[in-house]
Amino acid sequence: MRTLIGIFVKIRVTGKRHLPAKGPYLLICNHISHFDPPILASIRWGAVSWVVALEMFQHPVGRWFFEGLDSISINRQESDLKAVREILRRLKSGDIVGLFPEGGIRSGETSVLGGAPLDGSVGALAQLGGVPVVPCVVLGTDKLYAKRNWWWRTTLDFRFGPMIPLPSDPSLSTKEIREQVTRKAEAAMTELSRELKTEFALASDDFPKTAQERWAEAAAAEEAISK
């Protein structure tokens, strides 16, 4: 997958030094396009058990791909206790579990990068599994919704941040531990996006937009060229 994608785009990965040599830990990332899971899976060498929405398994190709990654399917329309138990089982077995905790594709104010809160599942799963959290931020994959960007060697950014351990204060309640981990994860992802913006002089267009916005931009550019 990395070789195939690399033909058309430039993948820039920073912060890999923060990735622990082995699990268990919870790897979390913002979600801006359907391209995030396969590309992120390809740049993180080694097995990661990705938590993927059940609907992604409906198409035969999607089922083949995500089952090949040994992904965990989750029903986002209800409390999927079966999926939670499987996540915890893998963490207890020493595996790395990958999660997109925004509950779907997000951009602008609906994204954690735009100030929206993270789902409490981050802190809950970390606390129940007794594992740390490693944050990651992705930028640029939403540009791939516009076909023209596949030929312009669009740059995709993936930045990993320092591990967030579980609080060691014995006086904290379970609720406080979960809340603290979740809030720290939010702050870490926001900081990672700021670091990317500063280090690579990113413009507003480099930050997440919806597929509809990218399609509209592409259509406007093609119309301008044809005139």
C-alpha beads as a LAMMPS data file, in Angstrom:
LAMMPS data file: protein, C-alpha beads

227 atoms
226 bonds

1 atom types
1 bond types

-500.0 500.0 xlo xhi
-500.0 500.0 ylo yhi
-500.0 500.0 zlo zhi

Masses

1 110.0

Atoms # bond

1 1 1 0.000 0.000 0.000
2 1 1 2.789 2.415 0.846
3 1 1 4.545 1.678 -2.461
4 1 1 1.323 2.143 -4.425
5 1 1 0.317 5.373 -2.692
6 1 1 3.915 6.632 -2.833
7 1 1 3.781 6.679 -6.627
8 1 1 1.177 9.428 -6.549
9 1 1 1.732 11.320 -3.295
10 1 1 4.523 12.311 -0.933
11 1 1 4.168 10.837 2.539
12 1 1 5.943 12.869 5.218
13 1 1 6.188 11.141 8.588
14 1 1 7.559 12.898 11.666
15 1 1 7.790 11.946 15.309
16 1 1 8.247 8.205 14.778
17 1 1 10.783 8.281 17.614
18 1 1 7.814 8.571 19.962
19 1 1 6.434 5.192 18.953
20 1 1 7.208 2.539 21.575
21 1 1 9.135 -0.443 20.262
22 1 1 6.263 -2.733 21.179
23 1 1 2.788 -2.781 22.676
24 1 1 0.497 -2.714 24.312
25 1 1 -0.712 0.830 23.755
26 1 1 -3.590 2.723 22.192
27 1 1 -2.679 4.571 18.986
28 1 1 -5.185 7.366 18.283
29 1 1 -5.513 9.610 15.229
30 1 1 -7.835 12.282 13.887
31 1 1 -9.969 11.196 10.928
32 1 1 -10.269 13.379 7.811
33 1 1 -10.870 10.971 4.908
34 1 1 -11.517 7.365 3.891
35 1 1 -7.840 7.144 2.926
36 1 1 -6.605 7.474 6.535
37 1 1 -6.813 3.826 7.700
38 1 1 -4.941 2.125 4.825
39 1 1 -2.245 4.792 4.554
40 1 1 -1.674 5.028 8.296
41 1 1 -1.529 1.235 8.467
42 1 1 1.144 1.245 5.766
43 1 1 3.456 3.770 7.450
44 1 1 3.307 2.155 10.876
45 1 1 5.424 -0.953 10.330
46 1 1 4.316 -3.861 12.477
47 1 1 0.908 -5.171 13.401
48 1 1 -1.757 -2.747 14.597
49 1 1 -5.292 -3.895 15.369
50 1 1 -7.352 -1.107 13.811
51 1 1 -10.862 -0.409 15.044
52 1 1 -12.927 0.102 11.886
53 1 1 -16.590 1.029 11.405
54 1 1 -18.768 -1.979 10.612
55 1 1 -20.004 -0.424 7.360
56 1 1 -16.463 -0.558 5.936
57 1 1 -16.780 -4.357 5.934
58 1 1 -19.947 -4.345 3.815
59 1 1 -18.157 -4.151 0.452
60 1 1 -16.233 -7.333 -0.547
61 1 1 -13.034 -5.374 -1.201
62 1 1 -13.309 -3.550 2.112
63 1 1 -13.966 -6.787 3.958
64 1 1 -10.959 -8.440 2.283
65 1 1 -8.691 -5.491 3.091
66 1 1 -9.674 -4.902 6.703
67 1 1 -9.865 -8.579 7.563
68 1 1 -6.367 -8.855 6.085
69 1 1 -5.273 -6.185 8.573
70 1 1 -6.939 -8.197 11.344
71 1 1 -9.085 -5.166 12.117
72 1 1 -11.781 -4.982 14.787
73 1 1 -15.212 -4.086 13.434
74 1 1 -17.383 -1.825 15.575
75 1 1 -21.008 -0.814 15.232
76 1 1 -21.069 2.956 15.763
77 1 1 -24.863 3.033 15.930
78 1 1 -25.012 1.329 19.315
79 1 1 -22.937 0.360 22.349
80 1 1 -20.904 -2.448 20.819
81 1 1 -19.771 -4.376 23.897
82 1 1 -18.457 -7.224 21.759
83 1 1 -16.033 -4.849 20.037
84 1 1 -14.975 -3.320 23.375
85 1 1 -14.234 -6.770 24.801
86 1 1 -12.158 -7.628 21.721
87 1 1 -10.200 -4.357 22.003
88 1 1 -9.410 -5.059 25.642
89 1 1 -8.514 -8.673 24.898
90 1 1 -5.943 -7.575 22.341
91 1 1 -4.500 -4.913 24.627
92 1 1 -4.194 -7.461 27.416
93 1 1 -2.400 -9.749 24.948
94 1 1 0.225 -7.046 24.329
95 1 1 -1.116 -5.812 20.984
96 1 1 -1.261 -2.255 19.640
97 1 1 -4.813 -1.064 18.983
98 1 1 -5.437 1.797 16.548
99 1 1 -8.449 4.041 17.038
100 1 1 -10.041 7.050 15.302
101 1 1 -11.816 8.507 18.367
102 1 1 -13.714 11.307 16.634
103 1 1 -16.485 8.850 15.737
104 1 1 -16.200 9.428 11.989
105 1 1 -14.635 11.745 9.407
106 1 1 -14.403 15.286 10.783
107 1 1 -13.216 18.729 9.645
108 1 1 -13.456 22.322 10.844
109 1 1 -15.176 22.900 14.183
110 1 1 -16.408 19.289 14.306
111 1 1 -12.803 18.030 14.454
112 1 1 -10.563 17.786 17.493
113 1 1 -8.154 20.010 15.541
114 1 1 -10.885 22.620 15.397
115 1 1 -11.628 22.467 19.106
116 1 1 -14.210 19.674 19.301
117 1 1 -13.861 17.317 22.289
118 1 1 -12.594 13.779 21.859
119 1 1 -14.837 10.851 22.562
120 1 1 -14.451 9.604 26.124
121 1 1 -13.635 6.137 24.771
122 1 1 -9.970 7.169 24.641
123 1 1 -9.605 7.496 28.395
124 1 1 -11.979 4.614 29.112
125 1 1 -10.149 2.107 26.910
126 1 1 -6.745 3.236 28.170
127 1 1 -7.869 2.887 31.789
128 1 1 -9.622 -0.464 31.294
129 1 1 -6.710 -1.859 29.309
130 1 1 -4.090 -0.386 31.629
131 1 1 -2.168 1.046 28.667
132 1 1 -0.713 4.408 27.577
133 1 1 -1.956 6.437 24.612
134 1 1 0.147 7.527 21.624
135 1 1 -1.388 10.451 19.641
136 1 1 -1.065 10.989 15.902
137 1 1 -2.293 13.738 13.580
138 1 1 -2.902 13.355 9.857
139 1 1 -3.184 16.239 7.376
140 1 1 -3.631 16.184 3.615
141 1 1 -5.454 12.937 2.877
142 1 1 -8.730 14.816 2.327
143 1 1 -7.093 16.423 -0.727
144 1 1 -7.138 13.006 -2.379
145 1 1 -10.893 13.338 -2.897
146 1 1 -9.968 15.614 -5.820
147 1 1 -8.565 13.463 -8.651
148 1 1 -6.157 16.153 -9.829
149 1 1 -4.235 15.972 -6.540
150 1 1 -3.213 12.386 -7.306
151 1 1 -1.044 13.711 -10.143
152 1 1 0.504 16.681 -8.338
153 1 1 2.411 14.682 -5.706
154 1 1 0.320 16.067 -2.878
155 1 1 2.067 15.918 0.496
156 1 1 0.423 13.919 3.265
157 1 1 1.592 14.610 6.816
158 1 1 1.569 12.117 9.671
159 1 1 3.002 13.252 12.985
160 1 1 3.284 11.106 16.102
161 1 1 3.496 12.630 19.561
162 1 1 4.939 11.617 22.945
163 1 1 3.252 8.794 24.802
164 1 1 0.554 9.753 27.317
165 1 1 0.833 7.427 30.344
166 1 1 -1.970 6.660 32.744
167 1 1 -1.937 8.977 35.806
168 1 1 -0.051 7.482 38.736
169 1 1 -1.878 9.433 41.454
170 1 1 -3.655 6.779 43.588
171 1 1 -6.145 9.340 44.866
172 1 1 -7.755 9.763 41.430
173 1 1 -11.053 8.036 40.776
174 1 1 -11.669 5.929 37.675
175 1 1 -13.712 8.766 36.186
176 1 1 -10.947 11.297 36.858
177 1 1 -8.307 9.051 35.284
178 1 1 -10.362 8.625 32.134
179 1 1 -11.142 12.333 31.919
180 1 1 -7.507 13.314 32.427
181 1 1 -6.230 10.956 29.741
182 1 1 -8.866 12.124 27.249
183 1 1 -8.144 15.819 27.854
184 1 1 -4.384 15.243 27.548
185 1 1 -4.967 13.424 24.268
186 1 1 -7.015 16.354 22.945
187 1 1 -4.301 18.838 23.882
188 1 1 -1.582 16.638 22.374
189 1 1 -3.338 16.349 19.012
190 1 1 -3.962 20.091 18.869
191 1 1 -0.291 20.715 19.636
192 1 1 0.840 18.252 16.946
193 1 1 -1.189 20.122 14.316
194 1 1 0.370 23.421 15.442
195 1 1 3.835 21.908 15.198
196 1 1 3.140 20.752 11.651
197 1 1 1.840 24.182 10.680
198 1 1 4.931 25.905 12.083
199 1 1 7.588 23.456 10.910
200 1 1 6.347 23.154 7.334
201 1 1 4.686 26.584 6.928
202 1 1 1.317 25.005 6.169
203 1 1 -1.502 27.184 4.843
204 1 1 -5.183 27.040 5.739
205 1 1 -5.803 24.944 2.615
206 1 1 -3.578 22.223 4.081
207 1 1 -5.985 21.681 6.961
208 1 1 -8.999 19.353 6.775
209 1 1 -11.973 20.094 4.562
210 1 1 -14.954 17.961 3.621
211 1 1 -14.998 15.838 0.474
212 1 1 -17.667 18.171 -0.934
213 1 1 -15.411 21.192 -0.414
214 1 1 -12.486 19.455 -2.129
215 1 1 -14.690 18.442 -5.062
216 1 1 -15.982 22.020 -5.386
217 1 1 -12.420 23.391 -5.368
218 1 1 -11.391 20.934 -8.090
219 1 1 -14.407 21.823 -10.223
220 1 1 -13.686 25.550 -9.870
221 1 1 -10.041 25.043 -10.834
222 1 1 -10.984 23.013 -13.912
223 1 1 -13.516 25.664 -14.950
224 1 1 -10.909 28.414 -14.565
225 1 1 -8.438 26.456 -16.721
226 1 1 -11.022 25.843 -19.458
227 1 1 -11.803 29.561 -19.828

Bonds

1 1 1 2
2 1 2 3
3 1 3 4
4 1 4 5
5 1 5 6
6 1 6 7
7 1 7 8
8 1 8 9
9 1 9 10
10 1 10 11
11 1 11 12
12 1 12 13
13 1 13 14
14 1 14 15
15 1 15 16
16 1 16 17
17 1 17 18
18 1 18 19
19 1 19 20
20 1 20 21
21 1 21 22
22 1 22 23
23 1 23 24
24 1 24 25
25 1 25 26
26 1 26 27
27 1 27 28
28 1 28 29
29 1 29 30
30 1 30 31
31 1 31 32
32 1 32 33
33 1 33 34
34 1 34 35
35 1 35 36
36 1 36 37
37 1 37 38
38 1 38 39
39 1 39 40
40 1 40 41
41 1 41 42
42 1 42 43
43 1 43 44
44 1 44 45
45 1 45 46
46 1 46 47
47 1 47 48
48 1 48 49
49 1 49 50
50 1 50 51
51 1 51 52
52 1 52 53
53 1 53 54
54 1 54 55
55 1 55 56
56 1 56 57
57 1 57 58
58 1 58 59
59 1 59 60
60 1 60 61
61 1 61 62
62 1 62 63
63 1 63 64
64 1 64 65
65 1 65 66
66 1 66 67
67 1 67 68
68 1 68 69
69 1 69 70
70 1 70 71
71 1 71 72
72 1 72 73
73 1 73 74
74 1 74 75
75 1 75 76
76 1 76 77
77 1 77 78
78 1 78 79
79 1 79 80
80 1 80 81
81 1 81 82
82 1 82 83
83 1 83 84
84 1 84 85
85 1 85 86
86 1 86 87
87 1 87 88
88 1 88 89
89 1 89 90
90 1 90 91
91 1 91 92
92 1 92 93
93 1 93 94
94 1 94 95
95 1 95 96
96 1 96 97
97 1 97 98
98 1 98 99
99 1 99 100
100 1 100 101
101 1 101 102
102 1 102 103
103 1 103 104
104 1 104 105
105 1 105 106
106 1 106 107
107 1 107 108
108 1 108 109
109 1 109 110
110 1 110 111
111 1 111 112
112 1 112 113
113 1 113 114
114 1 114 115
115 1 115 116
116 1 116 117
117 1 117 118
118 1 118 119
119 1 119 120
120 1 120 121
121 1 121 122
122 1 122 123
123 1 123 124
124 1 124 125
125 1 125 126
126 1 126 127
127 1 127 128
128 1 128 129
129 1 129 130
130 1 130 131
131 1 131 132
132 1 132 133
133 1 133 134
134 1 134 135
135 1 135 136
136 1 136 137
137 1 137 138
138 1 138 139
139 1 139 140
140 1 140 141
141 1 141 142
142 1 142 143
143 1 143 144
144 1 144 145
145 1 145 146
146 1 146 147
147 1 147 148
148 1 148 149
149 1 149 150
150 1 150 151
151 1 151 152
152 1 152 153
153 1 153 154
154 1 154 155
155 1 155 156
156 1 156 157
157 1 157 158
158 1 158 159
159 1 159 160
160 1 160 161
161 1 161 162
162 1 162 163
163 1 163 164
164 1 164 165
165 1 165 166
166 1 166 167
167 1 167 168
168 1 168 169
169 1 169 170
170 1 170 171
171 1 171 172
172 1 172 173
173 1 173 174
174 1 174 175
175 1 175 176
176 1 176 177
177 1 177 178
178 1 178 179
179 1 179 180
180 1 180 181
181 1 181 182
182 1 182 183
183 1 183 184
184 1 184 185
185 1 185 186
186 1 186 187
187 1 187 188
188 1 188 189
189 1 189 190
190 1 190 191
191 1 191 192
192 1 192 193
193 1 193 194
194 1 194 195
195 1 195 196
196 1 196 197
197 1 197 198
198 1 198 199
199 1 199 200
200 1 200 201
201 1 201 202
202 1 202 203
203 1 203 204
204 1 204 205
205 1 205 206
206 1 206 207
207 1 207 208
208 1 208 209
209 1 209 210
210 1 210 211
211 1 211 212
212 1 212 213
213 1 213 214
214 1 214 215
215 1 215 216
216 1 216 217
217 1 217 218
218 1 218 219
219 1 219 220
220 1 220 221
221 1 221 222
222 1 222 223
223 1 223 224
224 1 224 225
225 1 225 226
226 1 226 227
